[in-house]
Amino acid sequence: MVSVAILGHGVVGSGVAEILLTHKQKLFSRIGEEIYIKKVLDLREFPDSPIANRFTKDFEEIINDLEIRVIVEVMGGLHPSYEFVKRSLKAGKSVVTSNKELVAAYGAELLAIAKETNANFLFEASVGGGIPIIRPMNQCLVANIVDEIAGILNGTTNFILTKMIEDGMQFEDALKLAQELGFAERNPAADIEGHDACRKICILASLAFGKHVYPESVHTEGITHITLEDVKYAEKFGCVIKLIGRVKKLSNGKIDIITAPMLVPAKSQLANIDSEFNGIMVRGDCTGDVVFYGKGAGKLPTASAVVADIVDCCQHFKERRFLFWTDGNSSNIIHVNESIFAMYVRVKGADSIAKAEKIFGSVQSISSNGGNRVAFTTEELPYGEFTKKLQQLAADGVEICSTIRIGNL
């Protein structure tokens, strides 16, 4: 019998407990031992739970229990999650987490501790919820040199953009609907401002390229400035707008990483990933493009990935899983101004296209419904050069309404 403790009995934590209880026989057949929930840490009472007698409010009961060999951290947030996970690893207990904020902030440190104590620190559910991505990248694609990773990594923003694209809803109305349906939090800032997607692409970049990428080092934009007008222009250009986390390895060995809305060509495999679904494209030198698709959040999808990591820990007590990257200091990340993209620009003003051609050179105008509101796209150029030219255009009397990167995906 393998005793585990679950830290947190919220949406994901209760899902983990449910799967461990209802799939007991299936899991037993995989590892030859019962996975037994010995303790659940939560400040609330759950008298109707089938394991109500195993709840505790004191972490010390868990950390000091020598029988508990796997800690499942599904509390979320940084504190006290970080302190609990660090202590658990130092005590030689393996840890499984779905906490992308924790992994993005402290992944390198916690992996190093796990290595020192010969424990496992696994976090499959931290990026794609129920979508397998960490394990496939670490095992199935190990023969590849990863050139690029790009993905729709946040279901809330993808749901909102889908409603804007398909139903013509305004951003505020789509956000309200997402909140009513449970796809968005009461405070949706982490989602709509891009921070959630940024943490996830940081984890994938750290895994792919071997050095920890901190979210503070990544240029991040959300979707709050996207309008229905942008959505319609994108459609005329043969694209859809998606919030994309992307990291690309450059020829000089550095990486270009960003989280921002992008115009995604309709032919891209990411273009048709809609509603609350996520999609992650890994571009390898041997496989080409491999796309992982599914629900990136939700009680049972996320809990399923957590339980898979628990099983992995149970199978590797004597020989830890090799999952590791070193600490980083952002020296391998180029500045956003060096990042090269073609750009979409929506403007207002007389002779806007003629003025844009004078400054940008070749531009492609997107047909409008008349008037002095138009949009155009530029050739690829460094973002710093783009912003300087944009300032020149504004100084020439053109009102800049919106700018969005065009993803070569």
C-alpha positions in Angstrom: 0.0 0.0 0.0 1.3 3.5 -0.9 0.0 6.3 1.4 -0.5 9.7 -0.1 -1.6 13.1 1.2 -3.6 15.7 -0.8 -3.0 19.3 0.0 -6.3 21.1 -0.9 -9.8 19.8 -1.5 -11.0 22.3 -4.0 -12.0 21.6 -7.6 -8.9 19.6 -8.6 -8.2 18.2 -5.1 -11.7 16.7 -4.8 -11.3 15.3 -8.4 -8.0 13.6 -7.4 -9.7 12.0 -4.4 -12.7 10.9 -6.5 -10.5 9.2 -9.1 -8.3 7.5 -6.5 -11.4 6.1 -4.8 -13.5 5.1 -7.8 -10.6 3.8 -9.9 -8.9 1.9 -7.1 -8.9 -1.5 -8.8 -7.6 -0.1 -12.1 -4.8 1.7 -10.4 -3.9 -1.4 -8.3 -3.6 -3.4 -11.5 -1.0 -0.9 -12.8 1.3 -0.7 -9.8 0.4 -3.8 -7.8 -0.3 -1.8 -4.7 -3.2 0.2 -3.4 -2.9 4.0 -3.5 -4.4 5.0 -0.1 -5.4 8.5 0.7 -4.2 8.9 4.3 -4.6 12.6 4.8 -6.3 15.6 3.1 -5.2 19.1 4.2 -7.9 21.8 4.1 -9.1 24.5 6.4 -12.8 23.6 5.6 -14.9 20.8 6.9 -16.3 18.1 4.5 -18.6 16.0 6.7 -20.3 14.4 3.7 -17.0 13.2 2.1 -16.4 9.4 2.2 -13.0 10.2 3.7 -14.2 12.8 6.1 -12.2 11.3 9.0 -8.9 11.7 7.1 -9.0 15.5 6.9 -6.6 17.7 8.8 -5.9 21.4 9.2 -2.3 20.8 10.3 0.5 20.2 7.7 2.8 18.9 10.5 0.6 15.8 10.7 1.5 15.1 7.1 5.2 16.0 6.9 5.9 14.0 10.1 4.1 10.9 8.9 6.7 8.5 7.6 4.1 6.3 5.9 3.1 9.1 3.5 5.4 8.9 0.5 3.7 11.1 -2.1 2.3 14.6 -1.5 -0.2 16.0 -3.9 -0.2 19.8 -3.9 -3.4 21.2 -5.5 -3.9 24.2 -3.3 -2.8 26.8 -6.0 -1.0 30.0 -5.4 2.6 30.4 -4.2 2.3 30.5 -0.4 2.1 28.3 1.6 2.3 25.9 -1.4 6.0 26.6 -2.0 6.9 26.1 1.7 4.9 22.8 1.9 6.4 21.4 -1.3 9.9 22.4 -0.4 9.7 20.8 3.0 8.1 17.7 1.5 10.9 17.2 -1.0 13.6 17.9 1.6 12.0 15.1 3.7 12.4 12.8 0.7 8.7 12.6 -0.1 7.8 12.8 -3.8 5.5 15.7 -4.8 2.9 15.9 -7.6 1.4 19.3 -8.4 -1.0 21.0 -10.8 0.2 24.5 -9.7 1.6 26.3 -12.8 2.3 29.4 -10.7 4.5 27.4 -8.4 6.4 25.6 -11.1 6.9 28.7 -13.2 8.3 30.6 -10.1 10.3 27.9 -8.3 10.6 24.9 -10.7 14.4 24.9 -11.0 14.9 25.1 -7.2 12.4 22.4 -6.5 13.7 20.1 -9.1 17.2 20.5 -7.7 16.0 19.6 -4.2 14.2 16.5 -5.6 17.4 15.5 -7.3 19.4 15.8 -4.0 16.9 13.7 -2.0 16.2 11.2 -4.8 12.6 12.1 -4.8 10.2 13.0 -7.7 8.7 16.4 -8.5 6.1 15.9 -11.2 3.8 18.5 -12.7 2.1 17.1 -15.8 -1.2 18.9 -15.0 0.5 22.3 -14.6 0.5 23.2 -18.3 -2.3 21.5 -20.2 -4.7 20.3 -17.5 -5.8 16.9 -18.9 -3.7 17.3 -22.1 -0.5 15.2 -21.8 2.4 17.4 -22.8 5.2 17.3 -20.1 5.7 13.5 -20.4 5.5 13.4 -24.2 8.1 16.2 -24.5 10.4 14.6 -21.9 10.1 11.0 -23.3 8.3 10.6 -26.7 10.0 13.6 -28.3 13.4 13.2 -26.7 15.0 12.3 -30.0 14.0 15.7 -31.4 15.7 19.1 -31.2 12.8 21.3 -30.4 12.8 24.4 -32.6 9.5 26.0 -31.5 6.6 25.6 -29.1 3.4 27.6 -29.6 0.0 27.1 -28.0 -3.4 28.2 -27.0 -2.7 27.7 -23.3 -5.7 29.4 -21.6 -9.3 28.1 -22.0 -10.9 31.3 -20.6 -9.4 33.6 -23.3 -10.0 31.1 -26.0 -13.7 30.8 -25.0 -14.0 34.6 -25.1 -12.3 35.0 -28.4 -14.4 32.2 -29.9 -17.6 33.9 -28.8 -16.3 37.2 -30.4 -15.4 35.3 -33.7 -18.4 33.0 -34.0 -21.2 34.9 -32.3 -20.1 38.5 -32.8 -20.1 39.2 -29.0 -18.3 42.2 -27.6 -15.4 41.4 -25.3 -17.2 42.4 -22.1 -20.3 40.3 -22.9 -18.2 37.3 -23.8 -16.2 37.7 -20.5 -19.5 37.9 -18.5 -20.8 34.7 -20.2 -17.5 32.9 -19.4 -17.9 33.9 -15.8 -21.5 32.7 -15.7 -20.5 29.3 -17.2 -17.6 28.9 -14.8 -14.8 29.3 -17.4 -13.6 32.5 -15.9 -12.9 33.5 -12.3 -14.7 36.4 -10.6 -11.3 38.2 -10.9 -10.2 37.1 -14.4 -7.1 39.2 -14.6 -4.6 36.3 -14.6 -6.4 34.9 -17.7 -7.4 37.9 -19.8 -4.1 39.8 -19.1 -2.1 36.8 -20.3 -0.3 35.8 -17.0 -1.7 32.2 -16.9 -0.6 31.5 -20.5 2.7 33.1 -19.8 3.4 30.8 -16.8 2.6 27.7 -19.0 4.9 28.7 -21.9 7.6 29.4 -19.4 7.4 25.8 -18.0 7.5 24.4 -21.5 10.4 26.6 -22.5 12.3 25.6 -19.4 11.7 21.9 -20.2 12.6 22.2 -23.9 15.7 24.3 -23.6 17.1 23.3 -20.2 17.2 26.7 -18.4 14.5 28.1 -16.1 12.5 30.9 -17.8 10.9 33.2 -15.3 7.5 34.9 -16.2 9.0 38.3 -15.3 11.4 37.9 -18.2 8.7 37.3 -20.8 6.9 40.1 -22.7 3.2 39.4 -21.9 0.0 41.0 -23.4 -3.6 40.0 -22.8 -6.8 40.3 -24.9 -8.5 43.2 -23.2 -7.8 45.5 -26.2 -9.1 43.1 -28.9 -12.3 44.4 -30.5 -14.9 43.0 -32.8 -13.5 45.3 -35.5 -10.1 43.5 -35.2 -11.9 40.2 -35.4 -13.6 41.1 -38.6 -10.4 42.5 -40.2 -8.6 39.3 -39.2 -11.3 37.2 -40.9 -10.9 39.3 -44.1 -7.1 38.6 -43.9 -7.8 34.8 -43.7 -7.0 34.6 -40.0 -8.5 34.2 -36.5 -7.2 35.9 -33.3 -5.9 33.7 -30.6 -3.9 34.3 -27.4 -0.6 32.5 -28.1 2.3 31.6 -25.9 5.3 31.0 -28.1 8.9 30.2 -27.7 11.4 29.8 -30.5 15.0 28.8 -30.6 17.2 31.1 -32.6 20.4 30.3 -34.6 22.5 32.1 -32.0 21.3 29.7 -29.3 19.1 32.3 -27.6 15.3 32.0 -27.4 12.5 34.3 -28.4 9.6 33.9 -26.0 6.3 35.9 -25.8 2.7 35.7 -24.8 0.4 37.9 -26.9 -2.7 37.9 -29.1 -1.8 36.8 -32.7 -3.5 36.6 -36.0 -3.3 32.9 -36.7 -3.8 31.8 -40.4 -6.9 29.7 -41.0 -4.8 26.9 -42.4 -2.9 26.5 -39.1 -3.7 23.5 -36.9 -4.2 26.0 -34.0 -6.8 28.1 -35.8 -9.7 25.7 -35.3 -9.1 25.1 -31.6 -12.2 26.8 -30.1 -14.1 27.4 -26.9 -12.4 26.3 -23.7 -10.1 23.8 -25.4 -6.4 24.2 -25.5 -3.9 23.2 -28.2 -0.1 23.0 -28.0 2.1 22.7 -31.1 5.6 21.3 -30.7 7.9 21.8 -33.7 10.7 19.2 -33.7 13.5 18.7 -36.2 12.6 15.0 -36.8 8.8 15.0 -36.3 7.8 18.3 -37.7 4.7 19.7 -36.1 3.0 17.7 -33.4 -0.2 19.1 -31.9 -1.7 18.2 -28.5 -5.3 19.0 -28.1 -7.9 18.7 -25.3 -9.5 20.4 -22.3 -6.8 22.4 -20.6 -8.7 22.7 -17.3 -11.6 21.3 -15.4 -12.0 19.0 -12.4 -11.6 15.5 -13.8 -9.4 16.3 -16.8 -6.8 18.0 -14.6 -7.2 15.4 -11.8 -6.6 12.7 -14.4 -3.2 14.2 -15.1 -2.4 14.5 -11.4 -3.3 10.9 -10.8 -1.1 9.8 -13.7 1.8 11.5 -12.0 1.0 9.9 -8.7 1.1 6.5 -10.4 4.5 7.5 -12.0 5.8 8.3 -8.5 4.7 5.0 -7.1 6.5 3.2 -9.9 9.7 5.1 -9.4 10.4 5.3 -5.7 13.8 3.6 -6.1 14.8 5.3 -9.4 13.5 8.8 -9.8 12.2 10.1 -13.1 14.6 12.2 -15.0 12.9 15.6 -15.3 15.2 18.5 -14.8 16.4 21.9 -15.8 18.9 24.3 -14.3 18.3 27.8 -13.0 18.3 30.7 -15.5 18.9 34.4 -15.4 17.2 35.5 -18.7 20.6 36.0 -20.4 19.4 33.4 -23.0 16.2 35.4 -23.8 16.2 38.1 -26.5 14.6 41.5 -25.7 11.1 41.9 -27.1 12.4 44.7 -29.4 14.6 42.1 -31.2 11.6 39.7 -31.8 10.7 39.6 -35.5 7.0 39.5 -36.5 4.8 40.7 -39.4 2.3 43.1 -37.8 -1.4 43.9 -38.3 -2.2 47.6 -37.7 -5.7 49.1 -37.5 -5.7 52.9 -38.1 -7.9 55.9 -38.6 -7.1 58.9 -40.7 -7.1 60.3 -44.2 -4.6 58.7 -46.6 -3.5 56.2 -43.9 -2.4 53.5 -46.3 -0.4 55.9 -48.4 1.3 57.3 -45.3 2.0 53.8 -44.1 3.6 52.8 -47.4 5.8 55.8 -47.2 7.1 54.8 -43.7 6.9 50.9 -43.8 7.6 50.4 -47.4 5.5 47.5 -48.7 2.2 47.0 -46.8 -0.9 45.0 -47.6 -4.2 46.8 -47.0 -7.2 44.9 -45.7 -10.5 45.9 -47.3 -12.8 47.9 -45.2 -16.4 49.1 -45.5 -15.4 52.6 -46.5 -14.6 55.7 -44.5 -11.2 56.5 -43.0 -11.0 53.4 -40.8 -8.6 50.9 -42.4 -6.2 48.2 -41.5 -3.0 46.9 -43.1 -0.2 44.4 -42.5 3.5 44.9 -42.6 6.4 42.7 -43.7 8.4 40.9 -40.9 10.6 43.3 -39.0 12.1 43.6 -35.4 9.4 44.8 -33.0 11.6 47.8 -31.9 11.9 49.0 -35.5 8.1 48.5 -35.9 7.3 50.7 -32.8 9.6 53.5 -34.1 7.9 53.4 -37.5 4.5 53.4 -35.8 5.5 56.5 -33.9 6.4 58.2 -37.2 3.0 57.2 -38.6 1.2 58.7 -35.6 3.2 61.9 -35.9 2.0 62.1 -39.5 -1.6 62.5 -38.3 -2.7 58.8 -38.4 -4.5 57.5 -35.3 -3.3 54.1 -34.2 -6.2 52.0 -33.0 -4.8 48.5 -32.7 -1.7 46.5 -33.4 -1.5 42.6 -33.3 1.3 40.3 -34.2 0.9 37.8 -37.1 1.8 34.3 -36.0 3.7 32.1 -38.5 2.0 29.0 -37.2 
